[in-house]
């Protein structure tokens, strides 16, 4: 094993450039909000400057643009969380941390929330970040002239339609109460956690003084995105599209100056993560898991902290359910596919038990999980019989498209290919980069596909992929019945009533299988011990809190 590891490192070192950097002195930690209280104020930024060192965080797949609202997929959050500000951010267990919003209060009628902003926040060019910036951003992202991948996250706002679009910005229910106070109104009564998890976690505030031209259409095409100006802990320095982003510390960051000067986010294939950690090219694995074959080695290596983190995300297989494509429209066909796939084998062999078979989009430890759900058991004989009874076409080849970068997902595609082949279905696997694959799915250029979801703990998080017309509805389904069930749950405030509604939503997903729910995979993350105070468990919500990291 030792010889193989040395050979691997030697090969990698010949192909890669090592980053400079060594441990510095340990200064006092920057001031950070108290996670136990939403009303805590961060106070003045730390006056300690950053050490002149480089920290590199690896992610396994790339963002496709620095435009935080026009990116596709969750990897864009890895970048956005460093350069831009959100109102709040998540902890692993579904709690909330103050960020730009020091405190918030839900109205007695649950029809609006008021947010008090941190008065020390500044844009990277020195201008103050105020309530006007929040209002401008909300009016922009709900305007149909501005492309917005996350538009559905704003559908609760008063003045928007069912797609999160507000036809008249003046009718959007958002207002400044003073320079640092914003009130947001809703169409119907809303649960506080729904607003915090959906609207505020995806609201990256934009600088009005740089982007307000009077035409929201200009935002997407603005040169601003070639060197964006945010208000986050790091400032844009330079990037190589699809490969690497380099940033420099924001010494005036209102939650505290980062402890190191240069932060690099690098796209690294999963197979190279372990070698990168061991040879010092990588300090932190920020998105994507360390390959299971390397996990014991990483855990046993001195100087590295490893952590297996339970995740609320889910992996799924989608069908092409576009109008005119009748192949998978019959629920009996989709249920038979579910019975044909050996998901437990994926968990046992590909994850060595570091995960769970998925019954629906919520794992069993989710607070809204339906305990009464009954999964389809793996039964290839029954699957074949049911497909024959449904008149399924066994004569053609079905294309399964898979994004590159996630090894377990890529290997699970091989299991699916074998399982379906065992009952007479021929599958051809095609792999593409993430941006290309999503474009193919939107255009209906596939039969089957593999993706993942679960970017927040809200029980209706998965509703966006079953909502007709949504940009994230990758199965291209047009039946509204599943979304209607989730929407009903989202309209309620009482937990027990919401739980009952979302139990019905999950049951319908299992009954009809508009998607095949595959597994919930633990995240296998690690970081070099040259850095301390890294809240790795919160990475599941793309919450990095880089200003709290300390060089050891």
N, C-alpha and C positions, 0 to 999 in steps of 0.2 A: 504494500500500500504506500509506504514511504517513498519507494523508488518511483512509483507511478506519479505521486504527487510532485516530486522534484522535477520529473520530466515534463509534467504539465506546466509547472511554473516557468521552467526554462523556455519552453515554446512560447508561452504567453509573453514573457519578458522580451523576447526577440521581436515580437510583433507590436508591442505597445510602448508608449513613452511614459516613463514614471513621472508623477507629479512631485514637485518639491514640497518641503514642509516638514517641520519637526516640532516636538512639544514645546510650549512656552510656559511662562509662569501663570499660576492660577489666580486671577484677580477675583474680586467680589462679584457675585452674580448680579445681573441687571435686575431692575425692579420689574416684577411681573404681577398680573392680576391674581387675586386669590380665587382659585377655582371653586371654592365653596360658597361664594357669594356673588351674585350678579351685580350688586351695587358697589363693588369694590372699585376704587379709582387707582390708576397706575401711578399717578404723580408725575414728577419731572423725569425725563430720560436720564439714564446713567451718564455720568461725565467721563467714564473710563473709555478710552479709545480702543479700537480693535487691534489685535496682534497681527503683524504682517505675515500671515500664514494662509494657506489654501486648504479648504475642506472640500472633498468631492463626494457627492451623493449620486448613486447609480439608480437608474430606472430602466426597465427592460424594453420599453417601447416608447416611441417618440410622440411629442405633441406635434400637431401639424401646422400650427400658427401661434404667434404670440398674442393674437387677439383673443382675449379670455372668453369672449362670448361667441366666437365663431370657431373655436376649436371643437374637435369631435373626440369623445372619449374622455376618460377620467385622468389620463396622463397630463392633460393641460393644467389640472389642479396643482400638480407638483411644482409647476412654474409659477402659476398665479398666486399661490399661497406665499411666495417669497417676495413678490414685487408689488402686490396690490393688497388692499384691505377689505376684510369682511366685517360685518356687524358683530357676529359671534362665531365661535368655532366649537367643535365637538370634542368630547372625551370618549374613550372607547366604550364606556358603559351607557352612552346616550345622554350624559350630562352636557352642560353648556359653559363655555368660558367667555367672559367679556373680552371683546377685542376693540373694535372701533366704538361699539356701544358699551359705555360703562355700566348702564343699567337700563331696564325696560319695565313697562307696566302695561298689562292687559286691561282694557276698559271693562267695566262691570257687565256690559251687554255683549262682550266678546266680539264686537264689531270693529275694533281698532286697537292698535298698540302704539305706545309712545316710547321713543328711544332717545336717551341722553348720550350724546357723543363725547368722546374724550377731547378736551379742549387743547391738548398738546399735539394732536396729529397734524403733520405737515406733508405736503407733496414733496417729491424728491427735488423739485426746483425751489423749495423754500416757501411756497405759498401755503397758507393755512387750508386744511381740509375742513369744510363746514357742512351744515345741513343742506345748503344749496347744491353741493356736489351730489349728495344722496338723492335729492329730488330730481336733479338732472339725469342721473343714471337710471332711475326707475322710469322716467318718462322716455328715455332713449330705448331701454331694453324691452319695453312694452309697445314700442312703435313699429309698425309693420315695415317701415323703410329700412330699419336696421336688422340685419341678419342676426339671429340669436338662437344658438343651439339649445340653450337652457330656458327658452321662453315659457315652457310649461310650468316652470317653478314659480311663476308670477301670476298664475291663473286665479289665485285667491284674492288678488287686489281688486277693490272696487273700481269700476270703470273699464275692466278688461272683459273680453269675450271668452268663450270656452277654450280658446287656444292661447290665452294670455296676451292677446293684442288689444291695445286701447286705441280705437279709431281717432279719438280727439284727446291730445295730451292734457288739455285743460280740464277734462272730465276725470282724469286719473285721481284717485283718492289718496293723495300724498301731499303733505304740506309742511312747511317750516313753522314751528312755533316761536323759535328764536334762532340765533346763529348756530346753536349746537343742539337743537332739539327738533326731532322729526316725528310726525304722526302719520301712520299708514292705516288706511281704512280697508275693510273687506266687504265682499259682496254678501256674504252670509256669516253667521257667527262661526268663529274658528277657535280650535284648541291652540293654546299658547305654544306647545311643542311643535305643532304642525308649522306654524309661522317661523319659528326659530330654525327648524330643521330644513325646511324647503326654501322659503324666501330669503332669510338672512344668511344661510350658509352658502347660497349661490349668488348673493349680491356682492360682487366685486365692484367697489366704488370707482367711478371714472372722474378725471379732472375736468370740470366744466370749463375752466379758463383756457384749456388747451383744445377741447373737442367740440365746444358749442359754436357751430357755424350757422345755426338756424336751420340746418338741414340734417336730419338724423341719418339720411342715406350716406352722408359723407364720412360717418364714423368708421365704417368697415373698410373704406378705401383710403383712409388717412395715412400719411407717412408716419404718423404717431407710432404705429405698430412696428416700425423698423427699429425703433429705439424707445420703447414705451417708458413713460414717466408715471410711476405709481406712488404709493405712500407706505409700502411695506418695509420689512427689515433689510432688504437688499435692493440695490439699484442696478439696472441693466448696464452691462459693460460691452459685451459683444456676444455673438452666437454664430454657430455653424448649423444651418438648418437641418433638423433631423438628427443631429449628432451631439451637440454640446452647447450649453448656455453658461456664460461666465458673468457673475455679478459681483459688485463691491458693496461693502457694508454701508448701511445708512446710519451714520453716526448720530443723527438727530432723531432716530426712531423713538416714538413716544412711549413704547413699552420697554425700552432699554437698548443700548448699542450692542450689536452682535459682538461676540468675543474674538472673531477672526475677520480678516479683511476681505478675503476672496472666497466666494462660494461658487462651486462648479456643479452643474447638473449634467451628467453624462449618460447617454444611451449605451447600455452594455448588454449584450446577449446574456440570457440567463445562464448559459453554459460557462460563461467567463466570470461570473460574479465571485465565485470562491477564489479563483486565482487572483482576481483583483484585490480582494480583501487581504489575502495572505502576502501579496507582494507590495501592498501599500498604495496601489493605484486608486483604490476605493476606500473611503472612510465609513460610508453609511450606505446600506441598501434601503432605498426609499420607496420603491414600488416594484412589485414582482417578487417572487419567492426564490430563495436559494434552492437549487436542485436538490431533491431528496437524496440522491446518491452522495451528495457532498455534506449533508446535514450533520452527520456524526462527526465528521472531520472538523467542521466549523465549530461545533459545540465544544470540542476537545482542544481547540487551539488557544494557547495562552495569548493574551492581548486582544482577544475578541469577545464581545458580549453577544450572545445569540438568544433569540426569543421566538417562541411559537405563539402566535396571537390568534385567538378565535375571531372569525370574521363574519360580519353580517351580509357580506356579498354572496352572490350565487352565480354559478355558471349554467348556461342553458344552450339548447339547440333550437334554432328557429326553423320554421317551414316557410316556403314562399306561398303565402296565402293571398296574393294579389288577385284582384278581379280578373277573371278569364283564365286563371290557373286552377284547374279543378282537381289536381293530383292529391292535395292534402286537405281539401275542404271538409271532408267527412270526419267528424270527431272520432269515429271508430277506427279510422286509419291512424290517426295521431296517437290514440291510446294503445293501439297495437305496436307502434314504434316504441312507445315508452316501455312496454313489456319486453321488447326485443333487446334492450340495451342493459348490459350488466354494469350498473352504476357502482355496486359494492366492490367489484373488481377494480374500478378506478380508484376508489378510496383505499383499498387494501394494498394494491400493487404500485400505484402511481404516487400515493401519498403516505404509504406505510401507516395508515390510520390517522394521519394529521388532517382530518377533515370528516365530513359527514355526508351521507347520501341525502340529496335534496328531495323533498316531497313537493314543495312549492318554493316561492321566493324567500320565505322567512325561515331561518333555522329554528330548531326547538328552543333555543335560549332567547329568542326574540320575545319581548313582552306581549306581542299580539299574535303569537303563534297559535294556530288552531290544533289543540291536543287531540281532537277527534279525527283528524285526517288519516286516511288509509291509503297508503301508497300502492301502486301497481307493483307486484312482485315480478322479478325476472323470470320469464316463462316463454322461451323462444317457440315452443310447439304451439302454445295458445296464440302467440303473436302471428305466426304464419297462418294458422287456421282463420283467425279473424280478418287478416288482410285478404285472404282468398274469398271469404264470404262477402267482403266489401267491394270486391271486383278490382283490387289494386293491380296496377300494371307492373309485372315483374320483368318485362322484356327489355326495358330501357336502362341506361346508366344514369345515376343521380349524382349531381355535383355537390360536394360538401366543401364549402369554402371556410378557411380557418386563418385567423391573423397570426403573424409571426411574433415570437417573443416569449410566450408563456409555454414552458415545456410541458407541464401537466396537461394543459389544454390541447397541445399538439399531439401528445401521446394518447389522450382520450379519444381523439379523432381516429386513431388507428384501431382502438377497441371498438368504436362504433362501426367502422368499416368492416371489421371482422364479424361482429355480432349480426349486422344486417346481411352480410354475405352468407352467414350460416343459415339464414332462412330464405335465401335465394334473391336478395336484393343487391345489385351491383352498385357500389359507391366509388366515386373517384374523388380523392382528396386534392384540393388546390390550396396553396398557401400564398398569402399576399401581405404586404405591409398594411398597417391598421387603416390609414386614411383611404387607400385604394379599396380595401375590403368594404368599408362602410359605404362608399360611393356605389359599389356594385350592388350592395344590398338595397340601397334606396332605389336603384334602377331596376330591381327585380332580376338581376343577372346571377341567379343561383337557384338551387333547389333546397339545399339545407345549409345551415351555417352555425358556427360556434361563436358565442360572445359571453360576456359577463356583465353583471349589474350589481347595484346595491351601494349607492354613494351616500346614503344617509339612513337613519334608523326609523324614519317615518313609515307607518304601516302601508301607506299608499305609494311608497317609493317606486314599486314595480308597475304602478298603473300607467305610467308614461309609455311603457312598451306594449300595452294593449289598447292604447287610445288611438282610434282611427285618425289619421292625418298627422300624428305626432312625428317629429323628425327621428325619434328613437323607437318607433314602431317598426322594427326591422323585419318582422314577419309580414308586414304590409297588410295586416288583417283589417277588415272593414266592419266587422260585427262589433257593435258598441256594448254588448251585454256585460262583458267582464269589467270594462271601464266604469259602467254605470254603477256596478256594485261597489267598487272602490270609491267612487265619487260620493255615494251615499254615506259611507263610513266617514269620509273626510268632512262631510257637512255637519257631523255631530260633535258635541263638546264633551258629554259625559263619557268617562272611560268605558264603563260596562256596555253602554249602547254602541260605542265605537267598536269595542271588541266583538260584539255580536255581528255587526255588519261586516267586519273584516274576516271573521270566521266564515261567513257565507261567500265572500270573495275568494278566499283560498280554496274552499270546497269546489267552487265552480272551475277554478283553474285546474284542479286535479281531475275533475270529471271530464273536461273537454280538451285538456292539454293543448292550448294554443301555442305553447312552447313546451319543450321537454326540459324539465328541471333536473339537472345532473348532480351537482354536488356543491357543498360549501367547503371551501378549502382554507385551512389555516394558513396564515401568512408566516413564512419562515424568514425572519429578518435578522440582521446582525450589524454591528458597528465596531469600529476600532476603538480600543480603550484610550486612545489619545484624546478622545472626546467623551465627556460625561454629561449627565443631566439631559439625556435625549429621551423624550416620551414616546418610545417606539410604538407602544400599544395604541396611541392616538393616530398613527399613520393610516389606520383603516379608514379614517374620515378625511384624509388628505390634510390633516392638521399637524404641522411640523414644529411650530413654536421654535424656530431656529434661533431666535434671540435669547433663548434660555440655555442653549448648548454651551458647554464650557470646555476649552482646551485643557487637558490634564497636565 
